[in-house]
């Protein structure tokens, strides 16, 4: 889903880190189904021990009406860390929405130190179209909203403006920690999996306890990486397959986020260490189909594999094997294709492994 570099601190990073503090939560005076509409959020001016629901008006649709993103804010009785949870920056990645909804059902602000902000549905056009990309109208191109942060309010590109409004109106100045919730893309499957860029992010990942942690330098424009560059500590949490609410993944993510809140002193309790220790890697390798046809996978998510081990076969329409696909290195199965139909070059299996030559070491990838 992601990955590549953390070069923005020199040029863009200063602007990210030194943006002026927001003066106040701005209520527009409108309501959507009885819920107040805001054009900016500042959690510092919300009452202590309160739960607030808002619609954040991001920007205009082609009809002149607004695009509205739901926002939940639980502000504790006492000060503490501020945790931002975001979901569905890709509109077909749904598990994170249920995680945020379910977390807030059980969250008691009177027993909370600090603030939890939940944004269950960043990419409203994508959700309406059941699509990964951001495509708000026929006249606009399709963009990856998770490559657009921190956006640009001084442009006529709707994706940049939309991202810029999320960044300046919701994210910046409101959080110390963040978890951006994803799933794999259509046609593929992940385990519970975290990308961690910094040493602080690696600690967050270990507390959440996924199946796999990848120490990763990141890509410019992703929520996780731009929040890290702006001085917050953020991870990307991948939760299985797209286009579903998976009760097992949702439950595990809830446990992990509650672990994080306990670890950060936001709620009372003991961090749960149930289940196996996460596999930690810093190198991913896609294994692709050498020719088109029907793929039969020979491995499962989480399987340990050896170099040369058979991962899949490709067959023609008569079921005759036309290619055998093997592992190019030792590793663990990180992702699988879910459709048997494959073009030449389509990913069959993604492996994760450890390499002493990769850019990220045991401590993390950066600052």
N, C-alpha and C positions, 0 to 999 in steps of 0.2 A: 503494500500500500504506500510506502513512504520512501524516504531516505536520501540523504546525500551530504549536506554540508552545513556549517554554522558560520557563514561568512558575514552575517548582517551586522554584527556588533560594531564594526568599524564605521560603516556609513549610516545604516538605518538604526542600529542599536541605540545610539545616543538619543535619537528622537523617541524611541520606544520607552526608554528608561526615564526621560526627563519631561514627559508630557505633564502639563499642569493638572493638579488634582481637580476633580469635578466639584462644582459648588454644591449641588443638591440633586436629589431625585426630582426629575421634571415630570409632573403630571400634566397631560395634555388637556384634561377636562373631559375627554371621551371615555366611554366604557364599551367593552365588547362582552355581551352576555353577562353584564353586571360586573365584569372585572375591569379595574382601572387600567387605562392606557398610559404608558410612560414613553418619553423620548430620551431619557437618560436615567441611569441608576447610580445612586451613591448609598451604599449600605450603611454608612456612618450616620445618616440622618433618619434611619428607620428605628422604631422603638425597640428597646430591649425585650427579650422574652416574647417575641412576636413571630407569627408566620404570615407572610405577605404573598399574594398572587398578583401578577401583572401581565399585561400584554405589552411587549416592547415593539413600537412602530419602527420598523427598520428603514423602509423607504417606500417609494411609490410604485404601484403597478402601472401597466399601460393604460388602465382605465382611470387613473388618478386616485383610486383607493389605495390602501396601504397593504404592505406585507407585515404581518404581525407574528412575533415569536413569543411563546409562553415563557414566563420566568417565575420561579418560586424562590423565596428567600426566607430561611429560618435564621433569625438573629437571637443568639443566646442571652441568658440572663447576666452573664459575665463576659468580659473580653477574652479573646483567644484567637486562634488561627482562622483565616478566612479561606474556605474551600470552594472552588468553582468546579461544577460538574456540567459538561456539555455533551450533547448527543445529536446524532443525525446531521452532521455537516455533510454527509453523503445520504441522500434521501431514501436509499433502499437498505440502510443499516439501522435496524430498529431496536435491537435488544437494549441498547442504552437508554432509550425512552422509558421502557418499563422499569429499568433500574432506578432512574430518578423518580418516577412516579411512586414506586413502592417504598423507596427510602423516605420520602416526605410523608407518606401515610403514617409511619411509625416514629417520626422525629418529633420530640417534645422540646420546644425552644426553652422551656423552663429548666430542663436538665442539660442544656447545651452551653458550652463556652465557645465564643467566637461566632462565625457565620457560615452557613452553607447556602450556596446559590446553585440552583438547578435550572438548566436551560434545555428542556426536552424537545428539541426540534429546531435546530438552527436553520436548516435548508428547507424552507417552506415550499418553494417551487418543486424541489426534488421529491419531497414527501407526497405532494399532490400527484406527481407523475410516476411515483414508485421508481425513481431514477436516481442513480448515483450522482450525476452532475447537476449543476445549477443552470437551469434554462428557463428564465422567467417569462419569456414570450417568444413568439415566432420571429420577431425582429432581432432577438439577442442570440449571441452564440452560446454554446455550452461550455461552462468552465468548471474546473475542479476547485470548489470553494476552499478546500483544505490546502491550496497552494496560493491563496490570495491574501492571507494575513500579513501585515496588519491593515491591508486595504489602502484605499486612497480616496479621500473625500473631494479632491480637486481634479476630478476626471469625469468623462462622460461614459465610462465603462461601468455598466450596472453591477457587475460582479465585484469590481473594486470598491464601489460605493457601498454595496451591501456588506461586504467584509469590513470596510472601514467603520461603518456604523456599529456593527457588532463589537468591534475592537474598542472604539472610543466610548460607546454608549453603555456597554455592559461589562467588558472584560477589564480594561485598564483601570487600576486604582481600587479594584474591589476584591482582589484575591492575593493570597500568599502561596497557595497550592492549587493545582488543577489536575483533573483527570478528564481527558477527552475520550469519550466512549465510541467505539467503532465495532464493526464486524468485518469479515472478509467480503470481497466483492461477489457479485452474481456469478454463479458457476464454480465457486471455490469455497473452501471450508478451512477455518482456523480452530485451534484449541483456544483456551483462555491464555492470552498472550500480551505481553507488555513491551513497548519500545521505551527505553530509558536513555537519556542523553547525558545527564550530569550525575555526579556522585550522589547528590540529594535525591535525584529522580530514581537512581538505583535503589536507594534505601526505601523510598515509597513503594517501588515495585516489589521488593522483598517482603514488605509488610502486607501488601495486598495478596501475595502468594498465588500467582497464576501458574499455569503449567510450564510456561517458557518466558524467559526474559531475554530480549535482545539489546545489548549495549550498542547504541546506534548514533552516529553523528547527526542524523536528521537531514531534513530538506528545508530550504527557504520557503516560507509561505504557509507551513503547517502550523496549526494552533499550538501544539505541544512545543515545537521548536522556537516559535516567536515569543511565547510566554516565557520560556527559559531565557531567551535573549533579553527580555524586558525585566528580568530579575525575580520572576516567580519560579516555582519549582513544579514542573508538569511532566506527566506521562501520557502516552496513548495506550488505552486498554482495549484490546480486540476481543470480541466475544462471539466466536463461532461463525454461524452462517448468516447471510442477509435475508431480509424479507420474512422473518419469523420472530415470534416471541418464544424463546427457548427457556422453559422454567429452570432447567439445571444451570445454564449459563447466567441467567438473571440472579438466581439465588447465590451462586458463587461470587458474583460481582458485588452483591449487597454485603456479603460477609467480608469481602476484601475491603470495601470502602469503610465499613464500620471498624475494621481493624485499623485502617489508616486514621480514622477519627480518634480512636482510643490511643494510638501511638502518639498523636499530636496533642493529646490532652484536651480534646474537644468534648469527649463523653467519657464516662466511667466504664470500666470493664477490663477484661484481659484479652490480649491479642490471641486469636485462635491460630494455632499452628498445625491444624489437621491437614492430612494429605501429604503427598511427597514434596520434597524440596523442589523448587523450580529448576529447570534446566537453564543454564546461562550460556548464551552464545554471542558471538560478535560478527558472524559471517553467514549470509544466506545464499543459497545456490538454487536457481531454477533448473529443473530437468524437464526438457521439452520434447514434444513428439517429433521424431525424425521424418515422419510422413503422415499423411492424413489417413483416417480410418477410425475404427472402433477400439477404444482403449479399455483394457481390463487391468485395474490396479492390483498389485500384489502386496501392498503394505497398507497400514492404518496410521492415523494420526498418533504421534508419540512413539512410533516404532524406532528403535535404534537400528541403523543399517551400516553395512560395511561396504567399502569400495568394491565395485563389481557385482554387488547383489542385485538381483532382478527386481525392478520397481514396477514395471508394467509391460504389457505386450500390446501391440497394435495389430488388428485383424482387418481383412478386406470384407466386403459384403457377404461372402460365403463362410466367414468364420475362420479362414486360413490365416495364420500368424504371418504378418509381413515385416514385423520389426520387434525386437526385444530391447527394452530400455533398462539400463543398469545405472547404479549409483556411481557418480564420478569421484566420490570421496566418502569417508566415514562421517556420520552425522546422525541427526534425529529428524524424523518426518514432521515438518512444521505446517504444511498446507497441502491440500489435495484438490484436484479437479473433481467436480461432482457430476459432470456430464460425460458419457462415454464417447461422444462425438468430438473429434479433434482435427483441426487443420495442422499442416506442417508448422512447427514452431510454437504451437500452443502449449502452455504449461501443464504438465501432468502432476508433478510433485515438486514441492519446495523443501529443501533440506536446510537445517540450521546446524552450525558447527562452531568450534572454537579455533581461531587462528592467531598465533602469536604475532603474525604480520599485519593483522587488521588494525584499523586506526583506533579502536576502542579497547582499552585494557581493563583489568579487573576492577579498578577504582571507578571507571566510567569513561566518558568521552571528552569531557571538557571541564570547564571552570569548576 
